[in-house]
Amino acid sequence: MAHILTVTSGLPSIRYPTVELARRLAAAGHRLTCASIPDDRGLVEHQGLAFLPLDPSGYEQFLDTDARAGALHRLLTLRHRREQARDSMAAGSFVGIVRDLAPDLLLVNGEMHEHIIAVSATGVPMALLNVFVSIWRQPGLPPPHHPVRPGVGWLGTRAGTALLWQALRARKRGRACAQYVRRIGCDYLSVLKQLARDTAFDFRRETDDSQWLIPFTYRRLPVLSLHAVEFEFPHRPPERVHYVGPMVLESRTDRPQTAADRAELGVVFARCRRAGGGRTLVYAGFGSAFSTDRAFLQRLLGAVAARPDWDLVVSLGGRLAPGDLGPVPENVHAFAWVPQLDVLKHADVAVTHGGINTIDECVLNGVPALVYCGSETDMAGTTARVVHHGIGIAGDRRRDETADIRAHIDRLLRDPRFGQNVRRLQRCYATYAEQRVAERAVASLLERGMATGTADRGRATARGGAIS
């Protein structure tokens, strides 16, 4: 079997799905090595996978130091400063890792641009990992940071969505110009272009700034999208994009729960089971999106307080301590953090921020969602898809009062269509694992990569590259 190297940053949104993908590929017989930040070692090795720490980027430190110099000096030393900025990104050490390991396939987070560009000089076959909803510009498909739904309102028309994409591209280019001026030529995009020149990476041909990701995405590299296409708005994905199903990592050891919290959760679960269906368990978790919005949390607690037959489990995401909420109703159980998957297995409704991984976990457990969108990254687009598929309701965090929140939860519990829709999607999700879609997609990439790898590596050796 093949040797596969996965590469990811330390953000939970990409870390957990990537480790789950690696675990499945290892179970299929491949040899897996996972490269990530040093803090991820325990999580990776707990799955029985080999781990390699990535050297941290020093680019932010470079910017801090560079900003202390005079503007004229920075302008006169532009070339030297860009080389310093390039070196600070630690892309060279990553190339060394790849050359030493010589993997058959590299699976890398699609936002790790310095790693992607630098390693292209090695000729190792590479595919990108995407954890967002569709980020590609397609007719009638809105960009994922908008709550727009196709066919709903003027912005949901083809003309409306086209206008949204044009506005996004203009904003991205305006931002790029502003950053260039502010950083006096050592902004992130300019440094990446310098890196591309030094590694003979054809930046103009290979990158595309008209898609959703900032500052760009890639035109030709294959992509594994770690979600289900059935959750998307109807559209035809680009041929190089392969939806391989949700990657939900069941065993997570990086945030252990205290014995006291485990015992309290156990009591809540047991009470719901003993009630014989008479009690309702509501789970609320918001990641870091707005866990510190105490006014909203108090309204949520009030919504449950008036329903003694409900139990509410609240995960504060480590941003607040339970004591910060003050006195809470008897049927409210607040924790600094809870194992979300364990709670969802018992929950009847989830109140969440619209992160795609949380929504995937809700679907896999058959739990309808009340989404108070966190308005970060693709959360608005995820929320719009929840509404489109009828698996939940979009609330308004700023306007919904206690009675509104309670009414939304009541509707999710009483209207059978929400449960039916989420179970239908749950069956679609299960099919990806049953049919080993991810494993087959990677096998196809390996077959194609091995067929072309020798020629690609020969060309890479011939052209060399300054980053090593």
C-alpha positions in Angstrom: 0.0 0.0 0.0 1.0 3.7 -0.3 2.6 6.1 2.1 0.4 9.2 2.5 1.4 12.4 4.3 -1.4 14.6 5.7 -0.6 18.2 6.5 -2.8 20.5 8.5 -2.9 23.5 10.9 -4.0 23.3 14.5 -7.5 24.7 14.0 -10.2 22.2 15.2 -12.3 22.8 12.0 -9.6 21.2 9.9 -7.7 19.1 12.5 -10.4 16.7 13.5 -11.6 15.9 10.0 -8.1 15.4 8.7 -7.2 13.0 11.5 -10.4 11.1 10.9 -9.5 10.8 7.2 -6.0 9.6 8.1 -7.4 7.1 10.5 -9.7 5.6 7.8 -6.9 5.5 5.2 -4.7 3.7 7.7 -7.5 1.2 8.4 -7.6 0.6 4.6 -3.9 -0.5 4.8 -2.0 2.7 3.9 1.0 4.0 5.8 0.0 7.4 7.2 2.1 10.2 8.6 0.4 13.3 10.0 2.2 16.6 10.1 0.7 19.4 12.2 1.5 21.7 15.0 3.3 20.1 18.0 0.2 20.3 20.2 -1.5 17.8 18.0 0.9 14.9 18.8 -1.3 13.3 21.4 -4.5 13.5 19.3 -2.7 11.9 16.3 -0.8 9.2 18.2 -3.9 8.2 20.1 -5.2 7.0 16.7 -2.1 4.9 16.2 -0.7 7.2 13.5 2.8 8.5 13.0 3.2 12.2 13.8 5.6 14.9 12.6 5.7 18.4 14.1 5.7 21.3 11.7 8.0 24.2 12.4 6.0 27.2 13.5 5.7 30.1 11.1 7.6 33.2 12.2 5.8 35.5 9.7 3.8 37.4 12.3 7.0 38.0 14.3 8.7 39.2 11.1 5.9 41.7 10.5 6.2 43.0 14.1 9.9 43.5 13.7 9.6 44.9 10.2 7.0 47.5 11.2 9.6 49.1 13.6 11.9 50.2 10.7 11.4 53.4 8.8 9.2 53.4 5.7 12.0 54.6 3.4 14.4 51.9 4.6 11.7 49.3 4.2 11.1 50.4 0.6 14.8 50.5 -0.3 15.3 47.0 1.1 12.2 45.4 -0.4 13.9 42.4 -2.1 15.8 41.5 1.1 12.8 42.0 3.3 10.7 39.7 1.1 13.3 37.0 1.3 13.3 37.4 5.1 9.6 37.1 5.1 9.7 34.1 2.9 12.2 32.3 5.1 10.2 33.2 8.2 7.3 31.0 6.9 9.2 27.8 7.6 8.3 26.4 4.2 11.9 25.3 3.6 11.8 22.9 6.6 8.6 21.4 5.3 10.1 20.8 1.9 12.9 18.9 3.7 10.3 16.7 5.5 8.6 15.9 2.2 11.9 15.1 0.5 13.0 12.8 3.4 9.7 11.0 3.6 9.1 10.8 -0.2 5.4 10.0 0.3 3.3 8.7 -2.6 0.6 11.3 -1.9 0.4 14.5 0.0 -3.0 15.6 1.4 -2.7 19.2 2.6 -5.1 21.8 4.0 -6.0 24.0 1.1 -5.3 27.2 3.1 -1.6 26.3 3.8 -0.4 28.3 0.8 3.3 28.5 1.6 3.5 24.8 2.1 1.6 24.0 -1.1 3.7 26.4 -3.2 7.0 25.4 -1.7 6.4 21.6 -2.0 5.3 21.8 -5.6 9.0 21.8 -6.5 9.4 18.2 -5.2 7.0 16.7 -7.7 5.1 14.7 -5.1 1.5 14.2 -6.1 -0.7 16.5 -4.0 -4.4 17.0 -3.3 -6.0 19.7 -1.2 -8.4 19.2 1.7 -11.4 21.5 2.0 -13.6 21.7 5.1 -15.9 24.5 4.0 -19.1 24.3 2.0 -18.7 24.9 -1.7 -16.1 27.6 -2.2 -16.3 27.5 -6.0 -18.0 30.1 -8.2 -20.9 28.3 -10.0 -24.0 29.8 -11.7 -26.7 30.5 -9.2 -24.5 29.3 -6.2 -24.0 32.1 -3.7 -20.6 32.6 -2.0 -20.6 30.7 1.3 -20.2 33.8 3.6 -23.8 34.9 2.6 -27.1 33.6 4.0 -28.6 33.8 0.6 -30.5 30.7 -0.8 -30.8 30.0 -4.5 -34.3 31.1 -5.7 -35.1 33.0 -2.6 -35.3 36.8 -3.1 -33.5 38.9 -5.7 -30.0 38.0 -4.5 -31.0 34.3 -4.9 -31.3 34.7 -8.7 -28.4 34.0 -11.0 -27.9 37.8 -11.5 -28.0 38.3 -7.8 -25.5 35.6 -7.0 -23.2 36.8 -9.8 -23.3 40.3 -8.2 -22.3 38.8 -4.9 -19.3 37.1 -6.4 -18.2 40.3 -8.2 -18.5 42.2 -5.0 -16.4 39.6 -3.2 -13.7 39.7 -5.9 -13.6 43.5 -5.8 -13.3 43.4 -2.0 -10.5 40.8 -2.1 -8.5 42.9 -4.5 -9.1 46.1 -2.5 -7.9 44.3 0.6 -4.8 43.0 -1.2 -3.9 46.5 -2.3 -4.4 47.9 1.2 -2.3 45.2 2.7 0.5 45.8 0.1 0.6 49.5 1.1 0.4 48.8 4.8 3.1 46.2 4.8 5.2 48.1 2.1 5.4 45.1 -0.2 5.8 42.4 2.4 2.1 41.5 2.7 1.2 37.8 2.7 0.2 37.7 -1.0 3.4 39.4 -2.1 5.5 37.1 -0.1 3.7 34.1 -1.5 4.4 35.4 -5.0 8.1 35.7 -4.1 8.0 32.1 -2.9 6.4 31.1 -6.2 9.2 32.8 -8.2 11.9 31.1 -6.1 10.4 27.7 -6.6 9.4 28.0 -10.3 5.7 27.8 -9.4 3.6 29.3 -12.1 1.5 31.6 -9.9 -0.6 33.2 -12.6 -1.5 29.8 -14.2 -2.1 27.8 -11.0 -4.0 30.2 -8.7 -7.4 31.9 -9.0 -8.5 34.9 -6.9 -12.0 34.8 -8.2 -13.1 32.0 -5.9 -14.1 32.3 -2.3 -10.9 31.7 -0.3 -8.7 34.6 0.7 -6.4 35.4 -1.0 -6.8 32.6 -3.7 -7.4 29.0 -4.4 -5.9 26.7 -7.0 -7.0 26.0 -10.5 -5.8 22.5 -11.2 -5.0 20.7 -8.0 -7.5 18.0 -7.0 -9.6 18.6 -3.9 -11.1 16.3 -1.4 -14.1 18.0 0.2 -14.7 16.5 3.6 -18.5 16.8 3.5 -21.5 15.3 1.7 -22.6 16.8 -1.6 -26.2 16.1 -0.5 -25.8 18.9 2.1 -25.0 21.4 -0.6 -27.3 23.5 -2.7 -28.0 21.7 -6.0 -25.0 22.3 -8.3 -22.4 20.5 -10.3 -19.1 20.6 -8.6 -15.9 21.1 -10.6 -14.6 17.7 -11.9 -11.5 18.0 -9.8 -13.5 18.3 -6.6 -14.4 15.0 -4.8 -16.9 15.0 -2.0 -15.9 12.1 0.3 -18.4 12.5 3.1 -18.2 14.0 6.6 -15.1 13.1 8.6 -16.2 13.0 12.2 -13.5 11.9 14.7 -15.2 10.0 17.5 -12.2 9.6 19.8 -10.8 13.0 20.9 -8.2 13.1 23.7 -7.0 16.6 23.4 -9.6 18.1 25.8 -10.3 15.7 28.6 -13.3 16.3 30.8 -13.1 16.3 34.6 -14.5 13.5 36.6 -17.0 15.8 38.3 -18.3 17.0 34.9 -18.5 13.4 33.6 -20.6 12.4 36.6 -22.9 15.4 36.2 -23.5 14.6 32.5 -24.1 11.0 33.4 -26.9 12.0 35.8 -28.5 14.2 33.1 -28.4 11.4 30.5 -29.8 8.9 33.0 -32.7 11.2 34.0 -33.6 11.6 30.4 -33.6 7.9 29.8 -35.6 7.2 33.0 -38.3 9.6 31.9 -39.3 7.2 29.1 -39.4 10.0 26.5 -41.1 12.5 28.7 -38.1 14.7 29.1 -36.3 16.7 26.3 -32.6 17.2 26.2 -31.4 20.4 24.5 -27.7 20.8 23.7 -26.2 24.2 23.2 -22.6 24.7 22.0 -21.2 27.6 20.0 -17.5 27.0 19.7 -15.7 30.3 20.0 -18.2 32.2 17.9 -20.1 33.9 20.6 -19.6 31.9 23.8 -19.0 35.1 25.6 -22.4 36.7 24.6 -23.8 36.6 28.1 -27.0 38.4 27.1 -27.9 35.8 24.5 -26.9 33.0 26.9 -29.2 34.4 29.6 -32.1 34.5 27.1 -31.4 30.9 26.2 -31.4 29.8 29.8 -34.6 31.7 30.4 -36.2 29.8 27.4 -35.5 26.5 29.1 -36.3 27.7 32.7 -40.0 28.0 31.8 -40.0 24.3 30.6 -39.3 22.1 33.6 -39.6 19.0 31.3 -36.5 20.1 29.4 -32.9 19.7 30.3 -30.3 22.1 28.8 -26.6 21.1 28.5 -24.5 24.2 27.6 -20.9 24.0 26.5 -19.2 27.3 27.0 -16.2 26.5 24.7 -13.6 27.3 27.3 -14.3 31.0 27.0 -16.4 31.4 30.1 -16.6 29.5 33.4 -20.0 28.1 34.4 -19.9 30.4 37.5 -19.7 33.4 35.2 -23.4 32.8 34.2 -24.5 33.4 37.8 -27.4 31.4 39.3 -28.9 29.0 36.7 -32.2 27.1 36.6 -32.3 23.6 38.1 -32.7 22.1 34.6 -29.7 23.9 33.1 -26.3 22.3 33.2 -23.4 24.6 32.2 -19.9 23.3 31.5 -16.7 24.9 30.4 -16.5 22.1 27.8 -18.3 18.9 27.0 -17.6 16.0 24.6 -20.1 17.2 21.9 -20.5 13.9 20.2 -21.5 12.2 23.5 -24.1 14.8 24.2 -25.5 14.7 20.7 -26.1 11.0 21.0 -28.7 11.8 23.7 -30.0 15.2 22.4 -33.3 16.0 20.9 -32.4 19.5 19.6 -29.1 21.3 19.2 -28.7 25.1 19.5 -25.5 26.0 17.7 -23.5 28.6 15.7 -23.6 27.0 12.3 -20.1 25.6 12.1 -20.1 22.9 9.4 -18.4 20.3 11.5 -21.0 20.7 14.3 -23.9 20.6 11.7 -22.4 17.4 10.2 -22.3 15.9 13.7 -25.9 16.9 14.3 -26.9 15.2 11.1 -25.0 12.0 11.8 -26.8 11.8 15.2 -30.2 12.7 13.7 -30.5 15.9 15.7 -32.4 19.0 14.2 -30.6 22.3 14.8 -31.5 25.8 15.8 -28.8 27.9 14.3 -27.7 31.3 15.6 -25.2 32.0 13.0 -21.7 33.0 14.2 -21.1 35.0 11.0 -17.6 33.7 10.6 -16.1 32.0 7.5 -18.8 29.9 5.9 -21.3 29.8 8.8 -23.9 31.9 7.0 -23.8 29.6 4.0 -24.0 26.6 6.3 -27.0 28.1 8.0 -28.7 28.7 4.7 -28.2 25.1 3.8 -29.7 23.9 7.1 -32.8 25.9 6.3 -32.8 24.8 2.6 -32.8 21.1 3.6 -35.4 21.6 6.3 -33.1 20.1 9.1 -33.3 23.2 11.3 -34.3 26.8 11.8 -32.2 30.0 11.5 -32.6 32.2 14.6 -31.7 35.8 15.0 -29.3 36.2 17.9 -29.7 40.0 18.2 -33.5 40.0 17.9 -34.8 36.8 19.3 -36.1 37.1 22.9 -36.6 34.3 25.3 -40.1 33.5 24.0 -38.8 33.4 20.4 -36.0 30.9 21.3 -38.5 28.7 23.2 -40.9 28.8 20.2 -38.1 27.7 17.8 -37.2 24.8 20.0 -40.9 23.8 20.4 -41.3 23.9 16.6 -38.3 21.7 16.1 -39.6 19.2 18.6 -43.2 19.2 17.4 -43.0 19.4 13.6 -42.1 15.9 12.4 -40.7 17.2 9.1 -37.5 18.3 10.8 -36.8 14.9 12.1 -37.7 13.2 8.8 -35.4 15.5 6.9 -32.5 15.1 9.2 -32.9 11.3 9.1 -33.0 11.3 5.3 -29.7 13.3 5.3 -28.3 11.0 8.0 -28.8 8.0 5.7 -27.0 9.8 2.9 -24.1 10.6 5.2 -23.9 7.0 6.3 -23.6 5.8 2.7 -20.2 7.6 2.3 -18.6 5.5 5.0 -20.4 2.3 4.0 -19.3 2.6 0.4 -15.8 3.8 1.4 -16.0 6.8 -0.8 -13.0 8.5 0.7 -10.8 5.5 0.4 -11.8 5.0 -3.2 -11.1 8.6 -4.0 -7.6 8.4 -2.5 -7.0 5.2 -4.4 -7.8 7.0 -7.6 -5.5 9.9 -6.7 -2.7 7.4 -6.0 -3.2 5.6 -9.2 -3.1 8.8 -11.2 -0.2 10.1 -9.1 1.9 7.0 -9.5 1.3 7.0 -13.2 2.7 10.5 -13.6 4.9 10.8 -10.5 8.2 9.8 -12.1 7.9 12.4 -14.9 6.8 15.1 -12.4 9.7 14.4 -10.1 12.1 14.4 -12.9 10.9 17.8 -14.0 11.1 19.0 -10.4 14.6 17.8 -10.1 15.6 19.5 -13.3 14.1 22.9 -12.4 15.4 22.8 -8.8 14.1 25.4 -6.5 15.6 27.8 -4.0 13.5 26.6 -1.0 15.1 23.5 0.6 
